[in-house]
Each structure stands twice: as C-alpha cells, then as structure tokens.
Amino acid sequence: MNVNWCRSTFACSKFSNDFVDCLNSRCLPKHLNKYKYDYVDNIYMTPDCISSALSVFADECTEFAVSAFSGLLLIVCGNFNSCGCSFLTSPGHQNLIDFPTPLDAHSKFIFNNDMVHM
C-alpha cells in the first residue's frame, strides 16, 4: 500500500496454506471520501496449486468478503499463476486486467467491487 494515499494502515487478516497466501490490509484513505476504509487483499498462488487447496481458500475468502466488506471498497490483487480465480467475481468483483501478464499467460489480476471509483 502506498502510505502517501493512506492516513493509516494495518494488516487485518491472513490466510496461508501450502499453495495460497493472502494478506488483507485496511487503509484509511486520504483522498477517497466515499468510503471510510479501503481494504486490499494481496494473494499469491503457487504454480502447482491444487484444486482442493484453492477450494478451501475460495470458500473462506468468499464468505469473509460477503460478510465483512459489504458497502466497503475492496481491492483484490495478486499473482494467481493461471489458477482459477472465478470465485472472486461471485461477490460482485470485476477484473481490471484484461490482457495477458507475462508471456501471454493470464496470471496477474486486480479485482475490485466499485469500478466507478477506480
């Protein structure tokens, strides 16, 4: 997070298993007045991520996002290493990256739940 854009930041939650790491941070924005807080999830999935590990993470992530971030700005970014990340669209998130990164692979994405303010 860019500390020049936030009055304060702190890590809210984390998730980690052998294939997926996620850190959720909260930011009190300096310049975006629509939301009291912005939340940013940074996710890394290993290239050999197995579907069962992804499923556990997707279930927890979706349940947490729907209950904790309703009415708040949530930005989810990360390196998904071509693993499935369609679960991020279920709570209403939209992908901002519509081109391959890198080497013609669709692996790095940024999702958010408010396209108007991005």
CORHUMO-V847293 format. One line per field, one symbol per residue. ss: DSSP state (a for helix, b for strand, c for the rest). psi: psi as a letter, one per 40 degrees, with the letter a starting at -180 (. if undefined). Layout:
ss->???
psi->???
//
This chain:
ss->cccccbbbbbbbbbbbcccbbbbbbbbbbccccccccbbbbbbbbcccccaaaaaaaaaaaaaaaaaaccccbbbbbbbcccccccaaaacccbbcccccbccccbcbbbbbccaaac
psi->iheeeidiiihdiihhaeehhhhhihhhidehedhdiihhhhhhhidfhiddddddddddddddddddeheihhhhiahefeihfdddedeeiihehfihhifehgdhihiiegdde.
//
